[in-house]
Amino acid sequence: MNIGSISVITHRRAELLDRCLQSVSTAKSSRDINVTVLWQGASAEIEKVLLKNRSTIHEVIHLEKETSDIEMHINTNRYLAYRNAFSKSHIEWNLCLEEDVEISDDTIVFVEAIFDRFQGKRKFRGINLGSLIKFDNEKIHQFTKVRYGIHGPASVISRDTWMRIRATLNMCSDGARAWDGVIEPFLKTGFMVTPIVSRYIDNGFTGTHARYEIASEYFEGLQASWRRDLGRNPYGYVEVNIPPKWRQDAIGYSFTGALYASLRNLKSNLVFFNDYLRTWRKRA
């Protein structure tokens, strides 16, 4: 049995965090899975939620806000979440969630089944839990392989993925700052497993995100795909070759141009790292 952990990143949205943790508790059920909350800032309301869900939470880590750049801020938190998770030698995968996410009841069952199937495969990078494909009862237990980067709100990477990018991150003076430019191209040299029916919903739409065209398609697509209770699965999960419906740059892994895409993304990874080293040397 593969052993995993869950990281939840929170700031100040106490009500959404409570819903997130409740869904985590249901999904992990009686499994002994470590749940770490990475908490940025200070809030009495968040503290109440953490106390309420203390039976689910194993560890709380306080983070300092070091930048006003929101995107950089998010990337830093994800980097720290994965670094903390994989510092524990027995952890084979980590599910990283933002506070405004709820996951489906069978999410951990799904993650464990996928790792049982693909762990050890060199091109396997992890799992993205989102889908914009409209819910279909016949597709509940289906998944596809996609050449794509990470779904920030809810995704899983493997220890193997972390170990293979860690050396590059360690060569950077600031691994958190380099995180996005290192992880994204590397993931696209392999495949991320993606369920046809979304295993998460993003509740941040209700007042915390602006409603613009891309965001509207994303939030409404998740709402049309996601279900909390997907029922028991006696037959396992089935791989299908369904084109992904995410962003235009999400490529099906069996796509005829997959090898070209892999080489192109590997090249972009090397270009990014060379540019980073040049910038770092100039500063030094």
C-alpha positions in Angstrom: 0.0 0.0 0.0 1.4 3.4 -1.0 1.5 5.9 1.8 0.5 9.5 1.2 -0.2 12.8 3.0 -2.4 15.8 2.6 -1.5 19.5 2.8 -4.0 22.3 3.2 -2.9 25.9 2.6 -5.0 28.5 4.4 -5.0 32.2 5.0 -8.1 33.8 6.3 -11.3 32.3 4.8 -12.4 30.3 7.9 -15.8 29.1 6.6 -14.2 27.7 3.4 -11.4 26.1 5.3 -13.9 24.4 7.6 -15.7 22.9 4.5 -12.4 21.8 3.0 -11.3 20.0 6.2 -14.7 18.4 6.6 -14.4 17.0 3.0 -10.8 15.8 3.8 -12.1 14.0 6.9 -14.8 12.2 5.0 -12.4 11.3 2.1 -9.7 9.9 4.2 -12.2 8.1 6.5 -10.3 5.8 9.0 -7.0 5.9 7.0 -4.0 7.0 8.9 -3.1 9.8 6.6 -1.1 12.8 7.9 -3.0 16.1 7.4 -0.9 19.2 7.6 -2.3 22.8 7.6 0.0 25.5 6.5 -1.4 28.7 8.0 -0.4 32.1 6.8 -1.2 35.0 9.0 -3.1 35.2 12.2 -6.9 34.9 12.6 -9.1 34.1 15.5 -11.7 32.6 13.2 -9.1 30.3 11.5 -8.0 29.2 15.0 -11.5 28.2 15.9 -11.8 26.1 12.7 -8.5 24.4 13.4 -9.7 23.6 16.9 -13.0 22.3 15.7 -11.2 20.0 13.2 -8.4 18.9 15.5 -9.2 15.2 15.2 -8.5 15.5 11.4 -5.3 17.6 11.6 -1.9 16.2 12.6 0.3 19.3 12.2 -0.1 23.1 11.8 2.7 25.1 10.3 2.7 28.9 10.5 4.0 30.7 7.4 5.2 34.2 7.1 4.0 36.4 4.3 7.2 37.5 2.5 5.8 39.1 -0.7 2.9 41.2 -1.9 3.0 39.4 -5.3 -0.1 37.1 -5.1 1.1 34.6 -7.7 4.5 34.4 -6.1 2.9 34.1 -2.7 0.8 31.1 -3.9 3.7 29.4 -5.6 5.8 29.8 -2.4 3.1 28.1 -0.3 2.8 25.2 -2.7 6.6 24.7 -2.7 6.7 24.7 1.1 3.8 22.3 1.3 5.4 19.7 -0.9 8.9 20.2 0.6 7.5 19.6 4.1 5.5 16.6 3.0 8.4 14.8 1.2 10.9 15.6 4.1 9.2 12.5 5.7 10.9 9.6 4.0 7.9 7.2 4.1 5.6 9.6 2.1 5.1 8.4 -1.5 2.5 11.1 -2.5 1.1 14.4 -1.3 -2.3 15.9 -2.0 -2.0 19.7 -1.8 -5.3 21.7 -1.4 -6.2 25.3 -1.2 -8.6 26.3 1.6 -11.5 27.1 -0.8 -11.6 23.5 -2.2 -13.9 20.6 -1.3 -13.0 17.1 -2.5 -15.3 14.2 -3.4 -15.8 11.4 -0.9 -13.9 8.9 -3.0 -10.9 11.1 -3.7 -8.4 9.2 -1.6 -9.6 5.9 -2.9 -9.1 7.2 -6.4 -5.6 8.5 -5.6 -4.5 5.3 -4.0 -5.8 3.2 -6.9 -3.9 5.4 -9.4 -0.7 5.2 -7.5 -1.1 1.4 -7.2 -1.4 1.3 -11.0 1.3 3.8 -12.1 3.8 4.2 -9.3 7.2 3.3 -10.6 6.3 4.2 -14.2 9.0 6.7 -15.3 6.6 9.1 -17.1 4.0 9.2 -14.3 4.1 12.6 -12.6 1.0 12.7 -10.4 -2.8 13.5 -10.5 -4.8 16.6 -11.2 -8.2 16.3 -9.6 -10.2 18.7 -11.7 -12.3 18.2 -14.8 -14.5 20.5 -16.9 -16.3 17.6 -18.6 -20.0 17.7 -17.8 -21.0 15.0 -15.2 -22.0 11.7 -16.7 -22.9 8.8 -14.4 -21.3 6.4 -16.8 -18.0 8.2 -16.6 -17.6 8.3 -12.8 -14.9 5.7 -12.7 -13.0 6.8 -15.8 -9.8 8.7 -16.1 -7.5 9.9 -18.8 -3.8 10.8 -19.1 -2.9 14.4 -19.9 0.3 16.2 -20.7 -0.3 19.3 -18.6 1.1 21.2 -15.6 -0.3 21.3 -12.1 -3.9 22.1 -11.0 -3.1 24.6 -8.3 -6.2 24.2 -6.1 -6.1 20.4 -5.9 -3.4 18.1 -7.2 -1.1 15.3 -6.2 2.6 14.8 -7.1 4.7 11.7 -6.4 7.9 11.4 -4.4 9.6 10.5 -7.6 8.5 13.8 -9.2 9.7 15.7 -6.2 13.1 14.0 -6.1 13.6 14.6 -9.8 13.0 18.3 -9.6 14.6 18.8 -6.1 18.2 18.9 -7.4 17.2 21.8 -9.8 15.4 23.7 -7.1 18.4 23.2 -4.7 20.7 24.8 -7.3 18.5 27.9 -7.2 19.2 30.6 -4.6 15.4 30.7 -3.9 13.6 27.4 -4.6 10.2 28.9 -3.9 10.7 31.6 -6.5 11.9 29.1 -9.1 9.1 26.6 -8.3 6.7 27.3 -11.0 9.3 27.6 -13.8 10.8 24.2 -12.8 7.7 22.1 -12.0 5.4 23.1 -14.9 7.7 22.1 -17.8 8.9 18.9 -16.0 5.3 17.7 -15.5 4.7 18.1 -19.3 7.5 15.7 -20.1 5.3 12.9 -18.8 1.6 12.6 -17.9 -0.8 13.6 -15.1 -3.8 11.4 -14.5 -7.0 13.3 -14.6 -10.5 12.0 -13.7 -13.3 12.5 -16.3 -15.6 13.5 -13.4 -14.0 16.2 -11.3 -12.9 15.3 -7.8 -12.9 18.8 -6.5 -14.9 22.0 -6.6 -13.5 25.5 -6.1 -15.7 27.5 -3.7 -13.6 30.6 -4.1 -15.9 31.9 -6.8 -18.4 33.1 -4.3 -17.1 36.6 -3.7 -13.3 35.9 -3.6 -12.7 35.7 -7.4 -13.5 38.2 -10.1 -16.0 36.9 -12.7 -14.3 37.2 -16.0 -14.4 34.9 -19.1 -11.8 32.4 -18.2 -12.7 32.2 -14.6 -16.4 31.8 -15.4 -15.7 28.8 -17.7 -13.5 27.3 -15.0 -15.9 27.6 -12.1 -19.0 26.8 -14.0 -17.2 23.8 -15.6 -16.2 22.4 -12.2 -19.7 22.9 -10.8 -21.1 20.9 -13.8 -18.6 18.1 -13.4 -18.3 17.7 -9.6 -20.3 15.5 -7.3 -19.6 15.0 -3.6 -20.9 11.5 -3.2 -19.9 9.3 -6.2 -21.0 6.1 -4.6 -19.0 2.9 -4.1 -16.7 1.6 -6.9 -16.7 -2.2 -7.0 -15.0 -2.4 -10.5 -11.9 -0.1 -10.1 -11.0 2.8 -12.4 -10.8 2.6 -16.1 -8.5 4.5 -18.5 -10.1 6.1 -21.5 -8.8 8.1 -24.3 -11.0 11.1 -24.0 -9.5 14.5 -25.0 -9.1 16.7 -21.9 -11.3 19.7 -21.5 -9.2 22.1 -19.5 -7.1 24.8 -21.2 -6.0 24.7 -24.8 -2.5 23.7 -23.8 -3.7 20.5 -22.1 -2.7 17.7 -24.4 -3.9 14.1 -24.3 -0.9 11.9 -23.5 -1.7 9.6 -26.5 -1.9 12.6 -28.8 0.2 12.0 -32.0 2.4 15.0 -31.2 3.1 13.8 -27.7 6.8 13.1 -28.2 7.3 16.5 -29.8 5.5 18.2 -26.9 7.7 16.3 -24.4 10.9 17.4 -26.1 9.6 21.0 -26.4 8.7 21.2 -22.7 12.1 19.7 -21.7 13.8 22.4 -23.8 11.7 25.1 -22.2 12.7 23.7 -18.8 16.4 23.9 -19.7 16.0 27.4 -21.1 14.3 28.6 -17.9 17.0 27.1 -15.7 19.8 28.7 -17.9 18.1 32.1 -17.7 17.7 31.7 -14.0 21.4 30.9 -13.5 22.4 33.9 -15.6 20.2 36.2 -13.5 21.5 34.7 -10.3 25.1 35.1 -11.3 24.6 38.8 -12.2 23.1 39.4 -8.8 25.9 37.6 -7.1 
